[in-house]
Amino acid sequence: MRSNLWIVPGSPALALSPDDAASLRLTQAVRKLAGTAEGRAIDIVCSVDERWATAHTGSFAAWGAPEITVRDGRYLGELVARFALGDPPVREVRGELGALDPDAVTVVVLDGPAGLTPRAPLALVEGAPEYHQQILRWLGGGEPVVVDKQLLEPTLWHELAALRPHRAELLDHDDTLGVGRYVARWCV
């Protein structure tokens, strides 16, 4: 059974921090995963909140890197996913999981707890490291758990928690920037 749902980080550091070893490793893991698409259509699911939108289509210019471009994209999560995947053609971009096409790959772009260290976006949040460990178990096939106060945008996490994968594999993860970042593949 082929995986049809991939979980990838939304961290702009994947594109904007080429000297960060962890971001480079995660990008390589996503690109390796992209190599298993086998010609299937790719749909990206990410936050489409206007605070993450840019008028610079296909560009990281709004985040200070106009030299980094992909073929399309208006939202930060979409831009990061396109970059990390190696900029393949994308059939659809949407803000919710909806009905998954079993013959396509749905790439879900999200980050975990944003308070894993004092320098994290939410500073150090009590319980964040423990929650990060729970997410690691979940993405590898364990029981889902969503703790809203630990996440900048919990909506997609709630949608993911409603799925019951037949097979789940956590391929890589990182927390060195104070945010949980994950690469996983599921068969749903």
N, CA and C of each residue as an Amber inpcrd file, in Angstrom:
protein
   564
   0.8500000  -1.1880000   0.0000000   0.0000000   0.0000000   0.0000000
   0.8880000   1.2410000   0.0000000   0.6260000   2.1540000  -0.9390000
   1.3970000   3.3990000  -1.0370000   0.8670000   4.4410000  -0.0580000
   1.7850000   5.2510000   0.4530000   1.3450000   6.3330000   1.3300000
   0.6250000   7.3840000   0.4890000  -0.4420000   7.9430000   1.0480000
  -1.1940000   8.9720000   0.3270000  -1.3360000  10.2620000   1.1370000
  -0.7140000  10.3280000   2.3050000  -0.7360000  11.5500000   3.1010000
   0.6510000  11.7530000   3.6920000   1.2160000  12.9030000   3.3900000
   2.5370000  13.2400000   3.9270000   2.3990000  14.4530000   4.8300000
   3.1200000  14.4210000   5.9250000   3.1530000  15.5400000   6.8570000
   4.5440000  16.1550000   6.7470000   4.5830000  17.4550000   6.4300000
   5.8620000  18.1440000   6.2470000   5.8580000  19.4300000   7.0690000
   7.0420000  19.9170000   7.4460000   7.1220000  21.1530000   8.2320000
   6.7110000  22.3740000   7.4210000   6.1590000  23.3510000   8.1080000
   5.8390000  24.6340000   7.4860000   6.8850000  25.6810000   7.8130000
   7.9460000  25.2710000   8.4330000   8.9980000  26.1790000   8.8880000
   9.7020000  26.8430000   7.7120000   9.6510000  28.1710000   7.6200000
  10.3500000  28.8560000   6.5320000  11.8540000  28.6400000   6.5640000
  12.3980000  28.1710000   7.6850000  13.8310000  27.9010000   7.7720000
  14.2630000  26.8460000   6.7620000  13.3450000  25.9940000   6.3070000
  13.7090000  25.0010000   5.3020000  14.2370000  25.6730000   4.0400000
  13.6360000  26.7920000   3.6830000  14.0610000  27.5290000   2.4910000
  15.0390000  28.6500000   2.8180000  14.8670000  29.2770000   3.9600000
  15.5900000  30.5080000   4.2680000  16.8670000  30.3240000   5.0720000
  17.1010000  29.1180000   5.5740000  18.2880000  28.8830000   6.4200000
  19.1060000  27.7170000   5.8780000  19.7530000  27.9090000   4.7330000
  20.4930000  26.8080000   4.1140000  21.6840000  26.3210000   4.9450000
  22.1000000  27.0940000   5.9420000  23.2180000  26.6790000   6.7830000
  22.7580000  25.9710000   8.0570000  21.4600000  25.8740000   8.2720000
  20.9390000  25.1820000   9.4450000  20.8850000  23.6890000   9.1270000
  21.7150000  22.9220000   9.8020000  21.8380000  21.4840000   9.5060000
  20.5050000  20.7500000   9.6480000  19.7280000  21.0660000  10.6790000
  18.4620000  20.3730000  10.8830000  17.4650000  20.7000000   9.7650000
  17.4040000  21.9600000   9.3540000  16.5000000  22.3450000   8.2650000
  16.9070000  21.6700000   6.9620000  18.1880000  21.5970000   6.7150000
  18.6930000  20.9220000   5.5200000  18.3320000  19.4380000   5.5530000
  18.5200000  18.8070000   6.6950000  18.1810000  17.3840000   6.8410000
  16.6920000  17.1360000   6.6110000  15.8480000  18.0010000   7.1780000
  14.4010000  17.8480000   6.9910000  14.0190000  18.0420000   5.5290000
  14.6170000  19.0290000   4.8750000  14.3470000  19.2620000   3.4520000
  14.7470000  18.0410000   2.6380000  15.8840000  17.4540000   2.9530000
  16.3230000  16.2540000   2.2400000  15.3480000  15.0920000   2.4650000
  14.8170000  14.9680000   3.6750000  13.8460000  13.9120000   3.9640000
  12.5650000  14.1180000   3.1520000  12.1180000  15.3770000   3.0360000
  10.9180000  15.6800000   2.2560000  11.1740000  15.4010000   0.7750000
  12.3270000  15.7750000   0.2830000  12.6370000  15.5320000  -1.1430000
  12.7320000  14.0440000  -1.4450000  13.2670000  13.2860000  -0.5150000
  13.3200000  11.8290000  -0.6960000  11.9030000  11.2700000  -0.7520000
  11.0450000  11.7620000   0.1180000   9.6430000  11.3560000   0.1230000
   8.9780000  11.7380000  -1.1930000   9.2690000  12.9380000  -1.6970000
   8.6940000  13.3940000  -2.9640000   9.0650000  12.4630000  -4.1140000
  10.2180000  11.8310000  -3.9980000  10.6420000  10.8930000  -5.0220000
   9.8000000   9.6360000  -5.0990000   8.9070000   9.4470000  -4.1160000
   8.0260000   8.2740000  -4.1170000   6.6310000   8.5920000  -4.6480000
   6.4250000   9.7880000  -5.1590000   5.0940000  10.1910000  -5.6410000
   4.6540000   9.3720000  -6.8530000   5.5950000   8.8760000  -7.6290000
   5.2980000   7.9990000  -8.7650000   4.2770000   8.6010000  -9.7230000
   4.3980000   9.8940000  -9.9980000   3.5210000  10.5420000 -10.9650000
   2.1280000  10.8820000 -10.4630000   1.8420000  10.5890000  -9.2070000
   0.5160000  10.9120000  -8.6590000   0.3510000  12.4160000  -8.4990000
  -0.8900000  12.8730000  -8.5710000  -1.2000000  14.2840000  -8.3250000
  -0.8310000  14.6280000  -6.8900000  -0.3920000  15.8630000  -6.6870000
  -0.0300000  16.3460000  -5.3580000  -0.9460000  17.4930000  -4.9850000
  -1.5840000  17.3630000  -3.8320000  -2.4110000  18.4100000  -3.2550000
  -1.7130000  18.9050000  -1.9900000  -1.6860000  20.2030000  -1.7880000
  -1.0900000  20.7840000  -0.5830000  -2.2030000  21.3290000   0.3010000
  -2.1500000  20.9630000   1.5670000  -3.0850000  21.4660000   2.5670000
  -2.2580000  22.2410000   3.5940000  -2.5680000  23.5200000   3.7390000
  -1.8210000  24.3820000   4.6510000  -2.7330000  25.5060000   5.1270000
  -2.2450000  26.2890000   6.0570000  -3.0050000  27.4550000   6.4940000
  -3.1190000  28.4400000   5.3340000  -4.3450000  28.8690000   5.0800000
  -4.5790000  29.8900000   4.0600000  -5.0670000  31.1770000   4.7160000
  -4.6500000  31.3590000   5.9610000  -4.9360000  32.5910000   6.6840000
  -4.1910000  33.7250000   5.9750000  -4.8510000  34.8440000   5.7800000
  -4.2590000  35.9590000   5.0420000  -2.9930000  36.5190000   5.6920000
  -2.7890000  36.2560000   6.9730000  -1.5440000  36.7410000   7.5960000
  -0.3160000  36.0350000   7.0300000  -0.5180000  34.8840000   6.3710000
   0.5790000  34.1370000   5.7660000   0.6230000  34.3200000   4.2520000
  -0.1750000  35.2280000   3.7240000  -0.2490000  35.4370000   2.2740000
   0.7630000  36.4810000   1.8150000   1.1350000  36.3650000   0.5540000
   2.0300000  37.3370000  -0.0600000   1.4950000  37.7140000  -1.4380000
   1.7850000  38.9160000  -1.8580000   1.4320000  39.3560000  -3.2130000
   2.5050000  38.9230000  -4.2080000   3.6320000  38.4270000  -3.7080000
   4.7470000  37.9890000  -4.5440000   4.5800000  36.5040000  -4.8710000
   3.7550000  36.2000000  -5.8360000   3.4450000  34.8130000  -6.1760000
   4.7090000  34.0120000  -6.4610000   4.8230000  32.8690000  -5.7720000
   5.9470000  31.9710000  -5.9880000   7.2740000  32.4570000  -5.4380000
   7.2470000  33.4180000  -4.5430000   8.4910000  34.0280000  -4.0730000
   8.5100000  34.1570000  -2.5510000   9.7100000  34.0590000  -2.0090000
   9.9120000  34.3000000  -0.5830000  10.3100000  35.7550000  -0.3260000
  10.0270000  36.6400000  -1.2790000  10.3890000  38.0560000  -1.1560000
   9.7980000  38.6820000   0.1020000   8.5750000  38.3390000   0.4500000
   7.9370000  38.9190000   1.6350000   8.6300000  38.4940000   2.9250000
   9.4540000  37.4510000   2.8370000  10.1950000  36.9720000   3.9910000
  11.6820000  37.2590000   3.8340000  12.0090000  38.2390000   3.0000000
  13.3670000  38.7190000   2.8660000  14.2720000  37.9620000   1.9200000
  13.7090000  37.0880000   1.0950000  14.5520000  36.2980000   0.1900000
  13.9550000  36.2600000  -1.2200000  13.9910000  37.3820000  -1.9340000
  13.4070000  37.4150000  -3.2750000  14.1020000  36.4760000  -4.2640000
  15.3040000  36.0590000  -3.9480000  16.0370000  35.1560000  -4.8410000
  15.5550000  33.7060000  -4.7500000  14.7520000  33.3910000  -3.7320000
  14.2340000  32.0300000  -3.5820000  12.8200000  32.0000000  -4.1430000
  12.6460000  31.2390000  -5.2020000  11.3470000  31.1850000  -5.8750000
  10.9380000  29.7400000  -6.1600000   9.6430000  29.5570000  -6.3230000
   9.0490000  28.3000000  -6.7740000   8.0380000  28.6500000  -7.8550000
   7.5230000  27.6600000  -8.5330000   6.6940000  27.9320000  -9.7190000
   5.3690000  28.6350000  -9.4120000   4.8770000  28.5600000  -8.1900000
   3.6020000  29.1870000  -7.8450000   3.5170000  29.2550000  -6.3260000
   2.4510000  29.8370000  -5.8180000   2.2310000  29.8420000  -4.3820000
   2.0390000  31.2330000  -3.8280000   1.0630000  31.3380000  -2.9390000
   0.7220000  32.6150000  -2.3350000   0.8100000  32.6070000  -0.8120000
   0.7790000  31.4100000  -0.2140000   0.7950000  31.2890000   1.2490000
   2.1220000  30.6880000   1.7000000   2.5950000  31.1130000   2.8570000
   3.8950000  30.6680000   3.3390000   3.9880000  29.1450000   3.3960000
   2.9950000  28.4680000   3.9590000   3.0350000  27.0090000   4.0410000
   3.1380000  26.3580000   2.6750000   2.4100000  26.9000000   1.7200000
   2.4670000  26.3840000   0.3500000   3.8540000  26.6020000  -0.2470000
   4.4130000  27.7850000  -0.0710000   5.7430000  28.0780000  -0.6020000
   6.7840000  27.1380000  -0.0010000   6.7250000  26.9430000   1.3110000
   7.6790000  26.0600000   1.9860000   7.5240000  24.6360000   1.4700000
   6.2840000  24.1630000   1.3460000   6.0610000  22.7990000   0.8560000
   6.5870000  22.6330000  -0.5580000   6.2640000  23.5780000  -1.4350000
   6.7510000  23.4900000  -2.8140000   8.2800000  23.4440000  -2.8330000
   8.9220000  24.3000000  -2.0480000  10.3800000  24.3240000  -1.9870000
  10.9140000  22.9840000  -1.4750000  10.3880000  22.5150000  -0.3430000
  10.8930000  21.2910000   0.2770000  10.6610000  20.0630000  -0.6130000
   9.5640000  20.0460000  -1.3480000   9.2600000  18.9260000  -2.2390000
  10.1000000  18.9480000  -3.5140000  10.7890000  20.0380000  -3.7710000
  11.5650000  20.1630000  -4.9990000  10.7850000  20.8330000  -6.1080000
   9.7180000  21.5450000  -5.7370000   8.8930000  22.3320000  -6.6590000
   8.2190000  21.5110000  -7.7690000   7.5090000  20.4370000  -7.4010000
   6.7970000  19.6580000  -8.4140000   5.5050000  20.3670000  -8.8210000
   4.8820000  19.9350000  -9.9050000   3.5510000  20.4680000 -10.2190000
   2.5840000  20.1040000  -9.0820000   1.7110000  21.0320000  -8.7400000
   0.7400000  20.8190000  -7.6660000  -0.6490000  20.9730000  -8.2620000
  -1.5150000  20.0050000  -7.9980000  -2.8630000  20.0300000  -8.5430000
  -3.7600000  21.0290000  -7.8180000  -3.6520000  21.0620000  -6.4850000
  -4.5790000  21.8780000  -5.7010000  -3.9210000  22.3130000  -4.3980000
  -4.2840000  23.5090000  -3.9300000  -3.8840000  24.0060000  -2.6160000
  -5.1650000  24.3820000  -1.8890000  -5.2940000  23.8930000  -0.6660000
  -6.5130000  24.1860000   0.0950000  -6.1820000  24.3170000   1.5790000
  -7.1150000  24.8500000   2.3300000  -6.9020000  25.1150000   3.7450000
  -7.4560000  24.0700000   4.6840000  -8.0460000  22.9970000   4.1410000
  -8.5660000  21.9280000   4.9990000  -8.3630000  20.5840000   4.3080000
  -8.3650000  19.5260000   5.1040000  -8.1300000  18.2010000   4.5360000
  -9.2260000  17.7890000   3.5660000 -10.4800000  17.9410000   3.9800000
 -11.5850000  17.5240000   3.1220000 -11.4900000  16.0380000   2.8210000
 -12.0860000  15.6320000   1.7030000 -12.0340000  14.2330000   1.2840000
 -10.6990000  13.9820000   0.5900000  -9.9740000  12.9930000   1.0700000
  -8.6740000  12.6760000   0.4970000  -8.8320000  11.8020000  -0.7390000
  -8.1000000  12.1210000  -1.7810000  -8.0720000  11.3210000  -2.9990000
  -7.0710000  10.1930000  -2.7750000  -7.5120000   8.9300000  -2.7440000
  -6.5800000   7.8300000  -2.4660000  -5.5360000   7.6280000  -3.5670000
  -5.7780000   8.1800000  -4.7500000  -4.8400000   8.0320000  -5.8570000
  -3.8930000   9.2200000  -5.9920000  -3.9940000  10.1610000  -5.0820000
  -3.1250000  11.3450000  -5.0760000  -2.3170000  11.3470000  -3.7870000
  -1.4400000  12.3090000  -3.6580000  -0.7060000  12.5260000  -2.4130000
  -1.1880000  13.8390000  -1.8250000  -1.6490000  13.7910000  -0.5950000
  -2.0400000  15.0000000   0.1240000  -0.9010000  15.3640000   1.0620000
  -0.3290000  16.5290000   0.8550000   0.7890000  17.0030000   1.6580000
   0.2370000  17.9980000   2.6790000   0.2990000  17.6410000   3.9450000
  -0.2170000  18.4880000   5.0210000   0.9620000  19.2280000   5.6350000
   0.8750000  20.5510000   5.6120000   1.9650000  21.4030000   6.0800000
   1.5910000  21.9570000   7.4510000   2.3520000  21.5490000   8.4590000
   2.0880000  22.0690000   9.8010000   3.2920000  21.9070000  10.6910000
   3.2810000  22.6680000  11.7640000   4.3390000  22.5960000  12.7550000
   3.7220000  22.2570000  14.1030000   4.5530000  21.6980000  14.9630000
   4.0980000  21.2830000  16.2840000   4.1910000  22.4000000  17.3000000
   4.4150000  22.0320000  18.5510000   4.4790000  23.0250000  19.6090000
   5.5000000  24.1080000  19.2790000   5.1280000  25.3520000  19.5320000
   5.9920000  26.4860000  19.2150000   6.6060000  27.0880000  20.4660000
   6.7080000  26.2860000  21.5120000   7.2690000  26.7750000  22.7640000
   8.2130000  25.7790000  23.4010000   9.0950000  25.1880000  22.5800000
   9.9810000  24.1410000  23.0920000  11.2510000  24.6650000  23.7550000
  11.5820000  25.9300000  23.5300000  12.7640000  26.5390000  24.1520000
  12.4440000  27.9870000  24.5080000  13.2470000  28.6240000  25.3270000
  13.0050000  30.0320000  25.6540000  13.0520000  30.9540000  24.4240000
  13.7770000  30.5650000  23.3600000  13.8930000  31.4050000  22.1620000
  12.8310000  31.0740000  21.1170000  11.9140000  30.1750000  21.4210000
  10.8770000  29.7520000  20.4770000   9.8570000  30.8670000  20.2570000
   9.0370000  30.7700000  19.1920000   8.0300000  31.8020000  18.9210000
   7.1100000  32.0950000  20.1020000   6.7790000  31.0910000  20.8970000
   5.9180000  31.3140000  22.0620000   6.7200000  31.3530000  23.3600000
   8.0550000  31.4640000  23.2670000   8.9600000  31.3030000  24.4070000
   8.7850000  29.8810000  24.9290000   9.2800000  29.5810000  26.0740000
   9.1500000  28.2350000  26.6240000   7.7630000  28.0940000  27.2330000
   7.0020000  27.1300000  26.7420000   5.6560000  26.8820000  27.2490000
   5.6910000  25.6000000  28.0760000   5.1800000  25.6890000  29.2810000
   5.1560000  24.5230000  30.1580000   4.4140000  23.3760000  29.4710000
   5.0240000  22.2130000  29.4750000   4.4220000  21.0250000  28.8850000
   4.7190000  20.8200000  27.4090000   5.3320000  21.8040000  26.7550000
   5.5850000  21.6890000  25.3130000   6.5250000  20.5280000  24.9690000
   7.6230000  20.3330000  25.6770000   8.4940000  19.2040000  25.3370000
   7.7840000  17.8520000  25.4650000   6.9570000  17.7080000  26.4850000
   6.2110000  16.4590000  26.6540000   5.1940000  16.2770000  25.5280000
   4.5430000  17.3660000  25.1400000   3.5710000  17.2900000  24.0450000
   4.2770000  16.9400000  22.7330000   5.4560000  17.5020000  22.5180000
   6.2540000  17.1820000  21.3300000   6.5070000  15.6680000  21.2710000
   6.8450000  15.0600000  22.3980000   7.0800000  13.6120000  22.4470000
   5.8060000  12.8320000  22.1210000   4.6540000  13.3280000  22.5730000
   3.3800000  12.6730000  22.2520000   3.1010000  12.7330000  20.7520000
   3.4100000  13.8640000  20.1260000   3.2150000  14.0040000  18.6790000
   4.1220000  13.0370000  17.9300000   5.3570000  12.8880000  18.3930000
   6.2710000  11.9350000  17.7510000   5.6650000  10.5300000  17.7520000
   5.1090000  10.1230000  18.8950000   4.4760000   8.7920000  18.9780000
   3.2560000   8.7130000  18.0670000   2.4390000   9.7790000  18.0600000
   1.2290000   9.8170000  17.2310000   1.5680000   9.6980000  15.7510000
   2.4910000  10.5130000  15.2760000   2.8180000  10.5030000  13.8550000
   3.4190000   9.1780000  13.4110000   3.9750000   8.4330000  14.3490000
   4.5060000   7.1170000  14.0530000   3.4900000   6.0070000  14.2180000
   2.2400000   6.3550000  14.4850000   1.1780000   5.3540000  14.5770000
   0.4660000   5.2750000  15.9100000   0.8340000   6.1360000  16.8660000
   0.1940000   6.1200000  18.1760000  -1.1470000   6.8540000  18.1770000
  -1.6600000   7.0500000  19.3650000  -2.9490000   7.7150000  19.5360000
  -2.8130000   9.2280000  19.3190000  -3.7910000   9.8190000  18.6250000
  -3.7340000  11.2670000  18.3990000  -3.9980000  12.0610000  19.6760000
  -3.3490000  13.2080000  19.7580000  -3.5620000  14.1190000  20.8720000
  -3.2930000  15.5360000  20.3650000  -4.2500000  16.4370000  20.6040000
  -4.0920000  17.8230000  20.1710000  -4.2700000  18.7310000  21.3840000
  -3.2790000  19.5580000  21.6500000  -3.3170000  20.4950000  22.7700000
  -3.2220000  21.8980000  22.1670000  -4.3580000  22.5560000  22.0190000
  -4.4190000  23.8390000  21.3210000  -3.4330000  24.8820000  21.8300000
  -3.2620000  24.9920000  23.1450000  -2.4120000  26.0640000  23.6850000
  -0.9390000  25.8930000  23.3010000  -0.5640000  24.7120000  22.8170000
   0.8140000  24.4580000  22.4310000   1.0850000  24.7920000  20.9630000
   0.0270000  24.9980000  20.1740000   0.1500000  25.1350000  18.7270000
  -0.2590000  26.5230000  18.2650000   0.4860000  27.0740000  17.3070000
   0.1110000  28.3740000  16.7620000  -1.1920000  28.2790000  15.9750000
  -1.3840000  27.1830000  15.2410000  -2.5900000  26.9740000  14.4470000
  -3.0360000  25.5230000  14.5800000  -3.9530000  25.2400000  15.5060000
  -4.3230000  23.8510000  15.7820000  -5.3630000  23.2270000  14.8410000
  -5.9970000  24.0040000  13.9840000  -7.1120000  23.4910000  13.1850000
  -6.7410000  22.2720000  12.3540000  -5.6450000  22.3300000  11.5890000
  -5.2530000  21.1760000  10.7740000  -4.8650000  19.9830000  11.6370000
  -4.3130000  20.2370000  12.8170000  -3.9950000  19.1420000  13.7300000
  -5.2710000  18.4150000  14.1470000  -6.3510000  19.1680000  14.4060000
  -7.6270000  18.5380000  14.7680000  -8.1440000  17.6770000  13.6180000
  -8.0320000  18.1810000  12.3860000  -8.4730000  17.4090000  11.2270000
  -7.6340000  16.1440000  11.0700000  -6.3520000  16.2560000  11.2840000
  -5.4620000  15.1010000  11.2020000  -5.8220000  14.0660000  12.2720000
  -6.1910000  14.5400000  13.4570000  -6.5370000  13.6350000  14.5550000
  -7.7870000  12.8070000  14.2460000  -8.6310000  13.2910000  13.3440000
  -9.8480000  12.5530000  12.9890000  -9.5620000  11.3920000  12.0330000
  -8.3760000  11.3810000  11.4290000  -8.0170000  10.3090000  10.4990000
  -7.4950000   9.0990000  11.2560000  -7.6930000   7.9480000  10.6680000
  -7.1540000   6.7150000  11.2500000  -6.3050000   6.0310000  10.1800000
  -5.0050000   6.3030000  10.1740000  -4.1620000   5.7090000   9.1400000
  -4.0430000   4.1910000   9.2980000  -3.9310000   3.5070000   8.1580000
  -3.6940000   2.0580000   8.1620000  -2.2290000   1.7830000   8.5020000
  -1.3890000   2.7190000   8.0870000   0.0390000   2.6210000   8.3640000
   0.5530000   4.0410000   8.5670000   1.4280000   4.2150000   9.5390000
   1.9860000   5.5380000   9.8310000   3.4660000   5.3820000  10.1340000
   4.2580000   6.2950000   9.5690000   5.7000000   6.2380000   9.7930000
   6.2530000   7.6470000   9.9460000   6.9000000   7.8820000  11.0630000
   7.6100000   9.1400000  11.2940000   8.9990000   8.9770000  10.6870000
   9.3140000   9.8070000   9.7000000  10.5840000   9.6820000   8.9840000
  11.6960000  10.5290000   9.5940000  11.3390000  11.7050000  10.1050000
  12.3370000  12.5870000  10.6980000  11.6130000  13.6310000  11.5400000
  12.3390000  14.2710000  12.4080000  11.7610000  15.3410000  13.2380000
  12.8820000  16.1980000  13.7770000  12.5010000  17.3680000  14.2620000
  13.4920000  18.2820000  14.8170000  12.8050000  19.2590000  15.7600000
  13.5470000  19.7090000  16.7550000  13.0340000  20.7300000  17.6690000
  14.0940000  21.7770000  18.0060000  15.1940000  21.8070000  17.2470000
  16.3150000  22.6890000  17.5920000  15.9990000  24.1740000  17.4690000
  14.9670000  24.5470000  16.7050000  14.5960000  25.9590000  16.5820000
  13.4620000  26.3390000  17.5380000  13.1340000  25.4190000  18.4470000
  12.0990000  25.6940000  19.4340000  10.6920000  25.3600000  18.9830000
  10.5670000  24.8120000  17.7680000   9.2660000  24.4300000  17.2100000
   9.3630000  22.9740000  16.7560000   8.3320000  22.1950000  17.0270000
   8.3120000  20.8240000  16.5580000   8.1330000  20.7810000  15.0460000
   9.0610000  20.1140000  14.3630000   8.9890000  19.9780000  12.9070000
   9.0690000  18.4930000  12.5810000   8.1960000  18.0410000  11.6650000
   8.0370000  16.6130000  11.4370000   7.9510000  16.2880000   9.9500000
   8.4520000  15.1130000   9.6030000   8.2630000  14.5330000   8.2850000
   7.7220000  13.1330000   8.5270000   6.5220000  12.8800000   8.0020000
   5.8820000  11.5790000   8.2040000   5.0970000  11.1940000   6.9550000
   4.8650000   9.8980000   6.8070000   3.9900000   9.4250000   5.7370000
   2.9710000   8.4640000   6.3100000   1.7500000   8.6400000   5.8510000
   0.6360000   7.8050000   6.3060000  -0.0850000   7.2000000   5.1110000
  -0.6550000   6.0550000   5.3360000  -1.6050000   5.4520000   4.4120000
  -2.9770000   5.6070000   5.0420000  -3.8210000   6.3980000   4.4270000
  -5.1460000   6.6880000   4.9990000  -6.2180000   6.1240000   4.0660000
